[in-house]
Amino acid sequence: MKLACIFLLLSFALQGAIPGIVNGPDGKPLPGVRVEIYASSGQILFAGETNAEGRFEWPASRTGSVQVRLSKAGFTSRELV
């Protein structure tokens, strides 16, 4: 099964953080998904897990391109650029 991720980018400008939610193929939020965000240099910027509602929040402290990696046992890992 594949993971899906939705970022609410508008919140970044207003709150200085980027919240997101990870959904499964059935569209339901997934708790316990490992979320890793990397700079283009490969430096890890954030590592955490989604909460019981499939949500996470990255307290973004920099701008620029990032790579997001999502993983959970029983699902195909996903990388988003």
Secondary structure, DSSP 8 states (H G I E B T S, - for coil): -B-EEEE-THHHHHHS-EEEEEE-TTS-B-TT-EEEEEETTS-EEEEEE--TTSEEEE-----S-EEEEEE-TTSB-EEE-
